[in-house]
Amino acid sequence: MTVRPMRPDDLAAVAAIQQAQPMAARWNPADYLALEAYVAEIEATVAGFLAVQPLAPGEAEILNLAVDPALVRRGIGRALLAALPPRELYLEVRESNAPARAFYRALGFVESGRRRAYYSQPAEDAVLMRRPAPPTR
C-alpha cells in the first residue's frame, strides 16, 4: 500500500468510494484538491482517501476519511492517518456511526463535545473528537 497526495486523476475513484459509504460526508471531490488530501493505493487502485483542513500551526480538522467498503479492516484508514504530519487533530462523526467512533478511539482520539442536530437526513448529533499532538522530542 502506498499513501500519497491526492491528484485530479484520483477524483473519480474518490467519488465512488465516498458514494459507497452511507455515513461519509458528501463533499464535492474536486474541493479536496484545495485541502490537504491523500489517497491510499493498492496495486495502483485508490483504496481510500483522507481530507484535512489545517486550522493553525500544529492543528488540523479531519473533514473526511473513507475506505472502499470491499477493503475495510485492512489498515487503510490507519495508514492514511499515519501519513499526516504530527499535530493535534479534530473531527466530528455521526453519533450512530459506532464503527468510526471505535476506530478513532483506538487511535487515541477522545470525545470532546457534541453538536446537537448537526447532521440532517436523518437529523442527528455530531460527536466531536480530538487527538492531542504527539509529544515533541
Backbone as a printed PyTorch tensor [residue, N CA C, xyz], in Angstrom:
tensor([[[  0.8480,  -1.1760,   0.0000],
         [  0.0000,   0.0000,   0.0000],
         [  0.8920,   1.2380,   0.0000]],

        [[  0.4620,   2.2220,  -0.7690],
         [  1.1620,   3.4970,  -0.8540],
         [  0.1920,   4.6060,  -0.4930]],

        [[  0.6290,   5.5470,   0.3320],
         [ -0.1560,   6.7450,   0.6290],
         [  0.5670,   7.9140,  -0.0180]],

        [[ -0.2010,   8.7100,  -0.7670],
         [  0.3840,   9.8450,  -1.4830],
         [ -0.6380,  10.9750,  -1.5580]],

        [[ -0.1980,  12.1820,  -1.9020],
         [ -1.1470,  13.2800,  -2.0690],
         [ -2.1700,  12.9720,  -3.1670]],

        [[ -3.3850,  13.4310,  -2.9540],
         [ -4.4540,  13.2600,  -3.9420],
         [ -4.1500,  14.1130,  -5.1720]],

        [[ -4.4810,  13.5540,  -6.3510],
         [ -4.2980,  14.2470,  -7.6290],
         [ -5.6490,  14.3530,  -8.3510]],

        [[ -5.7590,  15.2420,  -9.3240],
         [ -7.0120,  15.3540, -10.0720],
         [ -7.4670,  14.0350, -10.6940]],

        [[ -6.5390,  13.1940, -11.1460],
         [ -6.9590,  11.9380, -11.7710],
         [ -7.4770,  10.9150, -10.7560]],

        [[ -7.4380,  11.2280,  -9.4580],
         [ -7.9990,  10.3480,  -8.4270],
         [ -9.4750,  10.6260,  -8.1590]],

        [[-10.0070,  11.7330,  -8.6590],
         [-11.3190,  12.1990,  -8.2190],
         [-12.4560,  11.2350,  -8.5280]],

        [[-12.4250,  10.5470,  -9.6490],
         [-13.5000,   9.5900,  -9.9590],
         [-13.5040,   8.4560,  -8.9430]],

        [[-12.3390,   7.9370,  -8.5990],
         [-12.2600,   6.8590,  -7.6080],
         [-12.6690,   7.3560,  -6.2310]],

        [[-12.2560,   8.5650,  -5.8810],
         [-12.6370,   9.1540,  -4.5910],
         [-14.1510,   9.3210,  -4.5280]],

        [[-14.7560,   9.8140,  -5.6020],
         [-16.2130,   9.9790,  -5.6380],
         [-16.9200,   8.6430,  -5.4700]],

        [[-16.4200,   7.5990,  -6.1000],
         [-17.0430,   6.2740,  -5.9870],
         [-16.9440,   5.7440,  -4.5580]],

        [[-15.8020,   5.9230,  -3.9170],
         [-15.6480,   5.4700,  -2.5290],
         [-16.5760,   6.2620,  -1.6200]],

        [[-16.6210,   7.5680,  -1.8070],
         [-17.4960,   8.4050,  -0.9880],
         [-18.9530,   7.9960,  -1.1600]],

        [[-19.3670,   7.7420,  -2.3820],
         [-20.7590,   7.3650,  -2.6600],
         [-21.1070,   6.0200,  -2.0420]],

        [[-20.1420,   5.1250,  -1.9390],
         [-20.3900,   3.7830,  -1.4060],
         [-20.4720,   3.7530,   0.1140]],

        [[-20.1260,   4.8500,   0.7660],
         [-20.1440,   4.9190,   2.2270],
         [-21.4110,   5.6290,   2.6810]],

        [[-22.3390,   4.9220,   3.3050],
         [-23.6000,   5.5570,   3.6780],
         [-23.4520,   6.6940,   4.6840]],

        [[-22.4200,   6.6710,   5.5120],
         [-22.2690,   7.7170,   6.5270],
         [-21.1820,   8.7250,   6.1970]],

        [[-20.5510,   8.5960,   5.0490],
         [-19.4780,   9.5320,   4.6880],
         [-20.0600,  10.9050,   4.3750]],

        [[-19.2880,  11.9250,   4.6760],
         [-19.6790,  13.2800,   4.3100],
         [-19.7590,  13.3720,   2.7890]],

        [[-20.6930,  14.1410,   2.3060],
         [-20.8940,  14.2830,   0.8580],
         [-20.2840,  15.5900,   0.3700]],

        [[-18.9930,  15.5650,   0.1540],
         [-18.2740,  16.7120,  -0.3720],
         [-18.1630,  16.5570,  -1.8860]],

        [[-17.9520,  17.6690,  -2.5620],
         [-17.5880,  17.6140,  -3.9690],
         [-16.1240,  17.1840,  -3.9990]],

        [[-15.8070,  16.0260,  -4.5670],
         [-14.4200,  15.5570,  -4.5300],
         [-13.4030,  16.5610,  -5.0640]],

        [[-13.7710,  17.3860,  -6.0270],
         [-12.8260,  18.3790,  -6.5480],
         [-12.4000,  19.3690,  -5.4660]],

        [[-13.2630,  19.5900,  -4.4680],
         [-12.9140,  20.5110,  -3.3810],
         [-11.7540,  19.9900,  -2.5390]],

        [[-11.5560,  18.6860,  -2.5140],
         [-10.4580,  18.1240,  -1.7280],
         [ -9.0990,  18.6050,  -2.2290]],

        [[ -9.0090,  18.9250,  -3.5020],
         [ -7.7230,  19.3340,  -4.0670],
         [ -7.2380,  20.6600,  -3.4930]],

        [[ -8.1460,  21.4610,  -2.9390],
         [ -7.7640,  22.7250,  -2.3070],
         [ -7.3680,  22.5250,  -0.8460]],

        [[ -7.5150,  21.3040,  -0.3500],
         [ -7.2010,  20.9750,   1.0390],
         [ -5.9290,  20.1440,   1.0870]],

        [[ -5.6180,  19.6610,   2.2500],
         [ -4.5610,  18.6690,   2.4010],
         [ -5.2560,  17.3200,   2.2530]],

        [[ -5.0010,  16.6250,   1.1750],
         [ -5.7360,  15.3900,   0.8880],
         [ -4.7850,  14.3120,   0.3900]],

        [[ -5.0980,  13.0840,   0.7910],
         [ -4.2580,  11.9300,   0.4760],
         [ -5.1270,  10.7850,  -0.0150]],

        [[ -4.5200,   9.9020,  -0.7930],
         [ -5.1570,   8.6400,  -1.1520],
         [ -4.2260,   7.5050,  -0.7570]],

        [[ -4.8360,   6.3650,  -0.4760],
         [ -4.0910,   5.1230,  -0.2780],
         [ -4.3290,   4.2830,  -1.5190]],

        [[ -3.2560,   3.7830,  -2.1000],
         [ -3.3440,   2.9490,  -3.3010],
         [ -2.8820,   1.5380,  -2.9850]],

        [[ -3.6000,   0.5870,  -3.5430],
         [ -3.1810,  -0.8110,  -3.5170],
         [ -3.1580,  -1.2670,  -4.9670]],

        [[ -2.0050,  -1.6860,  -5.4290],
         [ -1.8380,  -2.1220,  -6.8200],
         [ -2.3960,  -1.0930,  -7.8030]],

        [[ -2.0050,   0.1630,  -7.6150],
         [ -2.3730,   1.2820,  -8.4860],
         [ -3.8650,   1.6030,  -8.4980]],

        [[ -4.6210,   1.1040,  -7.5090],
         [ -6.0450,   1.4020,  -7.3880],
         [ -6.2810,   2.1590,  -6.0890]],

        [[ -7.0360,   3.2540,  -6.1570],
         [ -7.3400,   4.0260,  -4.9570],
         [ -8.2380,   3.1890,  -4.0490]],

        [[ -7.7660,   2.9810,  -2.8170],
         [ -8.4780,   2.1490,  -1.8450],
         [ -9.1350,   2.9690,  -0.7480]],

        [[ -8.7200,   4.2100,  -0.5860],
         [ -9.2780,   5.0810,   0.4450],
         [ -8.7040,   6.4710,   0.2970]],

        [[ -9.2990,   7.4150,   1.0350],
         [ -8.8130,   8.7900,   0.9680],
         [ -9.0380,   9.4900,   2.2980]],

        [[ -8.2990,  10.5650,   2.4790],
         [ -8.3640,  11.3930,   3.6790],
         [ -8.2360,  12.8430,   3.2530]],

        [[ -9.1060,  13.7020,   3.7820],
         [ -9.0150,  15.1410,   3.5330],
         [ -9.0140,  15.8610,   4.8710]],

        [[ -8.0510,  16.7460,   5.0570],
         [ -7.9600,  17.5240,   6.2890],
         [ -7.8330,  19.0010,   5.9490]],

        [[ -8.2840,  19.8220,   6.8920],
         [ -8.1770,  21.2780,   6.7750],
         [ -7.2350,  21.7700,   7.8640]],

        [[ -6.0540,  22.2610,   7.5000],
         [ -5.1980,  22.8630,   8.5240],
         [ -5.9280,  24.0490,   9.1630]],

        [[ -5.8450,  24.1560,  10.4860],
         [ -6.5460,  25.2140,  11.2120],
         [ -5.5980,  26.2990,  11.7010]],

        [[ -4.5110,  25.8830,  12.2840],
         [ -3.4940,  26.7760,  12.8480],
         [ -2.2220,  25.9550,  12.9070]],

        [[ -1.0930,  26.5750,  13.1550],
         [  0.1150,  25.7560,  13.2790],
         [ -0.0770,  24.6530,  14.3240]],

        [[  0.1750,  23.4210,  13.9130],
         [  0.0550,  22.2890,  14.8250],
         [ -1.3420,  21.7440,  15.0160]],

        [[ -2.3280,  22.2210,  14.2390],
         [ -3.7140,  21.7600,  14.3730],
         [ -4.3480,  21.5630,  12.9990]],

        [[ -5.2340,  20.5560,  12.9070],
         [ -5.9810,  20.3220,  11.6670],
         [ -7.2790,  19.6030,  11.9930]],

        [[ -8.2620,  19.7630,  11.1150],
         [ -9.5440,  19.0710,  11.2570],
         [ -9.6700,  18.0380,  10.1480]],

        [[-10.0300,  16.8220,  10.5310],
         [-10.3170,  15.7760,   9.5500],
         [-11.7090,  16.0510,   8.9950]],

        [[-11.7930,  16.2820,   7.6970],
         [-13.0780,  16.5530,   7.0620],
         [-13.7260,  15.2890,   6.5270]],

        [[-12.9140,  14.3670,   6.0370],
         [-13.4710,  13.1180,   5.5240],
         [-12.3680,  12.0710,   5.4580]],

        [[-12.7240,  10.8760,   5.8450],
         [-11.8600,   9.7000,   5.7440],
         [-12.7750,   8.5650,   5.3280]],

        [[-12.4860,   7.9390,   4.2060],
         [-13.3300,   6.8420,   3.7250],
         [-12.4640,   5.8090,   3.0170]],

        [[-12.9000,   4.5580,   3.1410],
         [-12.1980,   3.4180,   2.5500],
         [-13.1940,   2.6440,   1.6990]],

        [[-12.7340,   2.1130,   0.5890],
         [-13.5640,   1.2430,  -0.2510],
         [-14.1730,   0.1660,   0.6400]],

        [[-15.5020,   0.0150,   0.6450],
         [-16.1390,  -0.9670,   1.5300],
         [-15.6120,  -2.3910,   1.3580]],

        [[-15.1240,  -2.7360,   0.1830],
         [-14.5760,  -4.0810,  -0.0400],
         [-13.2070,  -4.2580,   0.6080]],

        [[-12.6290,  -3.1570,   1.1100],
         [-11.2620,  -3.2120,   1.6290],
         [-11.1400,  -2.7600,   3.0860]],

        [[-12.2610,  -2.6730,   3.7900],
         [-12.1920,  -2.2260,   5.1870],
         [-11.4770,  -3.2510,   6.0510]],

        [[-10.9660,  -2.7740,   7.1830],
         [-10.2790,  -3.5880,   8.1880],
         [ -8.9740,  -4.1880,   7.6560]],

        [[ -8.3200,  -3.4310,   6.7810],
         [ -7.0160,  -3.8510,   6.2540],
         [ -5.9250,  -2.8280,   6.5630]],

        [[ -6.2240,  -1.8910,   7.4600],
         [ -5.2270,  -0.9090,   7.8610],
         [ -5.1340,   0.3100,   6.9700]],

        [[ -6.0650,   0.4670,   6.0410],
         [ -6.0000,   1.5870,   5.1030],
         [ -6.2580,   2.9110,   5.8190]],

        [[ -7.2910,   2.9650,   6.6390],
         [ -7.5750,   4.1860,   7.3940],
         [ -6.4310,   4.5550,   8.3190]],

        [[ -5.8740,   3.5680,   8.9890],
         [ -4.7210,   3.8160,   9.8780],
         [ -3.5370,   4.3540,   9.0870]],

        [[ -3.2780,   3.7750,   7.9170],
         [ -2.1540,   4.2220,   7.0930],
         [ -2.3530,   5.6680,   6.6350]],

        [[ -3.5770,   6.0160,   6.2730],
         [ -3.8490,   7.3900,   5.8580],
         [ -3.5810,   8.3640,   7.0030]],

        [[ -4.0660,   8.0410,   8.1960],
         [ -3.8350,   8.9290,   9.3350],
         [ -2.3590,   8.9870,   9.7170]],

        [[ -1.6690,   7.8730,   9.5920],
         [ -0.2410,   7.8420,   9.9280],
         [  0.5810,   8.7070,   8.9770]],

        [[  0.0680,   8.9730,   7.7880],
         [  0.7900,   9.7890,   6.8110],
         [  0.7530,  11.2780,   7.1410]],

        [[ -0.1400,  11.6720,   8.0390],
         [ -0.2520,  13.0880,   8.3810],
         [  0.9370,  13.5470,   9.2130]],

        [[  1.3520,  14.7890,   9.0230],
         [  2.3700,  15.3360,   9.9170],
         [  1.8370,  15.3430,  11.3560]],

        [[  2.7210,  15.2180,  12.3500],
         [  2.2490,  15.1920,  13.7380],
         [  1.6520,  16.5370,  14.1480]],

        [[  0.4170,  16.4960,  14.6410],
         [ -0.2790,  17.6950,  15.1160],
         [ -1.5560,  17.2740,  15.8040]],

        [[ -2.1850,  18.2140,  16.4740],
         [ -3.4660,  17.9460,  17.1170],
         [ -4.5280,  17.8400,  16.0280]],

        [[ -5.3920,  16.8260,  16.1560],
         [ -6.4280,  16.5830,  15.1520],
         [ -7.8050,  16.6610,  15.7830]],

        [[ -8.7490,  17.1990,  15.0290],
         [-10.1420,  17.3050,  15.4440],
         [-11.0120,  16.6730,  14.3640]],

        [[-12.2010,  16.2360,  14.7600],
         [-13.1680,  15.7290,  13.7900],
         [-14.5400,  15.6990,  14.4210]],

        [[-15.5420,  15.5000,  13.5940],
         [-16.8850,  15.2160,  14.0820],
         [-17.3810,  13.9890,  13.3440]],

        [[-18.2170,  13.2190,  14.0290],
         [-18.7240,  11.9650,  13.4750],
         [-20.1670,  11.7940,  13.9440]],

        [[-20.9800,  11.1890,  13.0960],
         [-22.3700,  10.9330,  13.4930],
         [-22.4070,  10.0890,  14.7620]],

        [[-23.3220,  10.4440,  15.6390],
         [-23.4610,   9.6930,  16.8870],
         [-23.7100,   8.2120,  16.6150]],

        [[-24.4570,   7.8880,  15.5800],
         [-24.7960,   6.4910,  15.2890],
         [-23.6690,   5.7230,  14.5990]],

        [[-22.5970,   6.3970,  14.2230],
         [-21.5150,   5.7310,  13.4980],
         [-20.5340,   5.1020,  14.4920]],

        [[-21.0110,   4.0640,  15.1640],
         [-20.2050,   3.3880,  16.1900],
         [-18.8930,   2.8320,  15.6460]],

        [[-18.8630,   2.2340,  14.4480],
         [-17.5700,   1.7370,  13.9520],
         [-16.5240,   2.8460,  13.8010]],

        [[-16.9230,   3.9970,  13.2890],
         [-15.9680,   5.1020,  13.1310],
         [-15.5110,   5.6060,  14.4910]],

        [[-16.4300,   5.7410,  15.4200],
         [-16.0510,   6.2160,  16.7510],
         [-15.0680,   5.2500,  17.4050]],

        [[-15.2990,   3.9560,  17.2590],
         [-14.3760,   2.9590,  17.8290],
         [-13.0150,   3.0310,  17.1360]],

        [[-13.0170,   3.1970,  15.8320],
         [-11.7690,   3.3300,  15.0710],
         [-10.9450,   4.4990,  15.6060]],

        [[-11.5790,   5.6560,  15.7320],
         [-10.8450,   6.8310,  16.1970],
         [-10.3900,   6.6770,  17.6500]],

        [[-11.2230,   6.1030,  18.5040],
         [-10.8020,   5.8620,  19.9010],
         [ -9.5630,   4.9740,  19.9450]],

        [[ -9.5300,   3.9470,  19.1040],
         [ -8.3770,   3.0400,  19.0700],
         [ -7.1000,   3.7600,  18.6420]],

        [[ -7.2480,   4.8910,  17.9780],
         [ -6.0910,   5.6690,  17.5260],
         [ -5.7950,   6.8550,  18.4400]],

        [[ -6.3890,   6.8580,  19.6280],
         [ -6.0670,   7.8820,  20.6140],
         [ -6.9690,   9.0920,  20.6400]],

        [[ -8.0360,   9.0960,  19.8550],
         [ -8.9850,  10.2050,  19.8990],
         [ -9.8970,  10.0460,  21.1080]],

        [[-10.3100,  11.1760,  21.6770],
         [-11.2610,  11.1760,  22.7890],
         [-12.4290,  12.0830,  22.4150]],

        [[-13.5980,  11.7580,  22.9670],
         [-14.7650,  12.6020,  22.7370],
         [-14.5820,  13.9010,  23.5070]],

        [[-14.8540,  15.0150,  22.8350],
         [-14.6320,  16.3170,  23.4580],
         [-15.8690,  17.2010,  23.4710]],

        [[-16.9840,  16.7150,  22.9460],
         [-18.2060,  17.5070,  22.9470],
         [-19.2050,  16.9710,  21.9390]],

        [[-20.2850,  17.7400,  21.7750],
         [-21.3580,  17.3840,  20.8390],
         [-21.8830,  18.6370,  20.1690]],

        [[-22.3780,  18.4430,  18.9700],
         [-23.1450,  19.4800,  18.2790],
         [-24.5280,  18.8960,  18.0570]],

        [[-25.4880,  19.4370,  18.7460],
         [-26.8580,  18.9270,  18.6790],
         [-27.4550,  19.1370,  17.2870]],

        [[-28.0890,  18.0790,  16.7740],
         [-28.7940,  18.1130,  15.4820],
         [-27.9170,  18.6960,  14.3640]],

        [[-26.6550,  18.3770,  14.3870],
         [-25.6970,  18.8950,  13.4040],
         [-25.9510,  18.3170,  12.0150]],

        [[-26.2440,  17.0270,  11.9740],
         [-26.4630,  16.3540,  10.6930],
         [-27.9440,  16.3630,  10.3320]],

        [[-28.2010,  16.2830,   9.0300],
         [-29.5760,  16.1390,   8.5570],
         [-29.6630,  14.8590,   7.7340]],

        [[-30.8820,  14.4480,   7.4730],
         [-31.1620,  13.2660,   6.6350],
         [-30.4420,  12.0250,   7.1200]],

        [[-30.6890,  11.5040,   8.2720],
         [-31.6080,  11.9910,   9.3030],
         [-30.9120,  12.9680,  10.2560]],

        [[-31.7350,  13.7260,  10.9720],
         [-31.2030,  14.6400,  11.9870],
         [-30.4910,  13.8220,  13.0540]],

        [[-29.3120,  14.2720,  13.4040],
         [-28.5040,  13.5050,  14.3510],
         [-27.4120,  14.4010,  14.9200]],

        [[-27.0310,  14.1060,  16.1600],
         [-25.9380,  14.8380,  16.7920],
         [-24.6010,  14.4580,  16.1730]],

        [[-23.6760,  15.4000,  16.2160],
         [-22.2800,  15.1330,  15.8770],
         [-21.5210,  14.9470,  17.1810]],

        [[-20.7160,  13.9110,  17.2440],
         [-19.8070,  13.7080,  18.3650],
         [-18.4730,  14.3220,  17.9540]],

        [[-17.9910,  15.2540,  18.7570],
         [-16.7090,  15.8970,  18.4930],
         [-15.6100,  15.0640,  19.1310]],

        [[-14.5380,  14.8550,  18.3980],
         [-13.4130,  14.0710,  18.9070],
         [-12.1260,  14.8310,  18.6120]],

        [[-11.1290,  14.5780,  19.4510],
         [ -9.8280,  15.2130,  19.2470],
         [ -8.7300,  14.2580,  19.6720]],

        [[ -7.5700,  14.4480,  19.0570],
         [ -6.3790,  13.6990,  19.4590],
         [ -5.2550,  14.7080,  19.6230]],

        [[ -4.6590,  14.7470,  20.8130],
         [ -3.5600,  15.6910,  21.0190],
         [ -2.3890,  15.3820,  20.0920]],

        [[ -1.6160,  16.4020,  19.8330],
         [ -0.3860,  16.2020,  19.0610],
         [  0.5540,  15.3110,  19.8590]],

        [[  1.3040,  14.4650,  19.1780],
         [  2.2690,  13.6490,  19.9160],
         [  3.3250,  14.5460,  20.5620]],

        [[  3.8760,  14.1070,  21.6870],
         [  4.9000,  14.9310,  22.3360],
         [  6.1180,  15.1080,  21.4290]],

        [[  6.6900,  16.2800,  21.4880],
         [  7.9060,  16.5260,  20.7030],
         [  9.1070,  16.0110,  21.4810]],

        [[ 10.1020,  15.5790,  20.7570],
         [ 11.2900,  15.0100,  21.4220],
         [ 12.4440,  15.9530,  21.3530]]])
